[in-house]
Amino acid sequence: MLLPLTGNYDVKGGNFVNPASFVYVPGNFECRQEEFEASRHFDEMAPRIGEGRFPVWTELVEQAQAMSLPEQLRSADPYPLKCLLGFGMNYRMWPDSEGLLKSLKHLDLFVNIDLFMTDTCKYADIVLPACSSLERSELRCYAMSYAILTQPAIEPLYESRPDTDIIFALAKRLCPEDTLMVEGYEACIDWMLKPSGMTVEMLKAHPGGMFVPNPRIFPEHKYKKGAKTPSGKIEFKSKILEKYNEDPGLESLPVYTPPKYSKENTPELAEEYPLILNTGSRLPMFVHTRTYRLSWTKSLRPNHPSVDLNPQDAQALGIGQDDEVLLATQNDSIRVKANLTQMVQPGIIHMYHGHRDADVNRLFEGDYVDPISGFPGFKSALCKVEKVRGGEK
């Protein structure tokens, strides 16, 4: 709000808006990605997962809300889900991760595609091996009006395939009437790139990438021609949220709403669980939940699961570096080691997610989510940390 109030929105030197070209990245060329993704309007299809539960998300984002997947699997409302095809699906990304695993049992068929035999793959009926980015092509663009169709360094090893090969092979069987999908990956890239003047053949002739022909130059103050809001203007009071004003957490003006579990809303619970649990943050030497298994990256931090505490909190709790502690919420608890660091504020606990031996996301309720976006409250759970005494189980 401060940006438009001070005249610094969509101007050079301020917050200049450069629209995306491909996969949410600006490249200064026209692309028909959105038309490709949505061959039919959502009104012509069955309700999206989470549509009734998160109406604001549904109005603003042309996707389902995956946080409602476990609920729909269990309830079959508004329709049953019988088959699930996952690309690198990681069940530990969900709150109440163990609850999601139980929900997957309602499926008739679960297929997961990944580079490795992950813990999630072990629950799948069929596992398809995906190849790495070194073994496949990928269209990418950059804000300096540059585009590249990467070329594989080696052929896919063993039985692995690019994700796109799997998608288009399925398309030939599931929707043979879709002539564009049947033509395959490169034909679809050509279709999306047609307004730009680029083609797959042209990009292949420039294996190191190329500058976009006739790049688009975007003016300042584009919102003056109509912002993507119901009023066509920059809104300080959201007209979309205004429709749901009676629901808590959906106020049309930006007011602070305390989390469902907090000192403000649940003071008695906060007495027993006085600390705030923050999970999902990135550790600089790891990529999401993947590379902490590599010997050289895990050597940068002890491989055992650990929770970050401010030394001030640790001292008050009688906890020292590498002490074994119990990290608990009202839902569950895990045993981890204590890591004392000034990187977290007093009163805050940080635990990185995805560790096989201590899955922190199981400490959250499955429906502990933001009412607007549906995203889980991984930054705002109440918790406590206790030192494990000798002989305790």
ABEGO torsion letter per residue (X at the ends): XAAAAAGABGBBGBBBBBBBABGGBBAGBBBAAAAAABABBAAABBBBBGAAABAAAAAABBBBBAAAAAAAAAAGOABBBABBBBBGBBAAABBGAAAAAAAAAABABBBBBBABBBAAAAABABBBBBBBAAABBBBBBBAAGBBBBBBBABBBBEABBBAAAAAAAAAAAABAABAAAAAEAAAAAAAAAAAAGBBAAAAAABAAEBBBBGBBBBBBGAAAAEBBBAAGBBBABBAAAAAAAABBGABABBBBBBBABBAAABAAAAAABABBBBBGBBBAABBEAAAAABAAAAAABBABBBBBBBAAAAAAAGBBBGBBBBBBBAABBBBBBBBBBAABBBGBBBBBBGBAABBAAAABBAABBBAAAGBBBAAABBBBBBBBBBGBX
